[in-house]
Structure formats: structure tokens, C-alpha cells
Amino acid sequence: MLRDILARLFAPQPQPLAAADARLALAALLVRIARADGDYAAEEVARITRILSARYGLDPDTADALRREAEALEAAAPDTVRFTRAIKDAVPHDERAAVVEALWEVVLADGVREPEENALLRLTADLLGINDRDSNILRKRAEARLG
């Protein structure tokens, strides 16, 4: 299944992903940002599961299973640039903006903004078509939500 999603993402002319596949690919980006600093902290894992549960209306067990599947997809996905560009081509802009906000939630989950996370998030937002100004607005919303 993971190979099928990656094959569709990297087809010469990718088609929009089915909702479940887009959800998995976007969840994999959340995992990638959490792993960026080499410390996949428990707070980040829990935050990803909560984000998936809230964003997609999933019960905790289903959200946890989606996160675990996303971890496998993230590990199998190619470099961030190609992976993120492929997602951009396959996922509508509104959904990509929401993902950037969720990425900020993951970065902020452990209370530390590591340089590697900041750099990866800035690159990822840009590759998803979200400019720095809008990403900053999304970061502030994520900070407000996290209190």
C-alpha cells in the first residue's frame, strides 16, 4: 500500500490523491517534521495523534494507527523536497495551509524550537506553496491553541 501511494505521488502527472491517501501523506509530513531534530519526542507523537484525531474526526485508536502508518510512509518516502512537491501537486491548497499549521503544532509540542525543525518547516511550507508571512500567521495560531 505504501508503495502504491508513493508511486501515485511520483507519477509523471500525479492525479489528486484519494482522501485517505492524502490524509496519510500529510500525516507523514507531520512525522517528518517531528523527526527533524533527531528526537521523536513522546510529546510530538502524542500531538500528531491528537492532530489526526481532531482534523479527521478519528477515534484515538484509529488516529494512532494512522500515525503509525504515516511513520512507515515517512521512512520510505524520498527526500523532503521531492516528497513535499509531490504532495503539493496532489493536495488542494486549503488542506496544505492547514497542514502547515499542524506542522507548527508539532514543532512547538515539546516546548523547544530546534533549528533543524525551523529550517525544515520553512522549506516544507515553501514547497507546499505557503509563503513565510502566511506560515508565520499559522505559527501564531498554533501557539495560541497550545497556550
Secondary structure, DSSP 8 states (H G I E B T S, - for coil): -HHHHHHHHTSSS-----HHHHHHHHHHHHHHHHHTTS---HHHHHHHHHHHHHHHT--HHHHHHHHHHHHHHHHHS--HHHHHHHHHHHS-HHHHHHHHHHHHHHHHHTS---HHHHHHHHHHHHHTT--HHHHHHHHHHHHHHH-
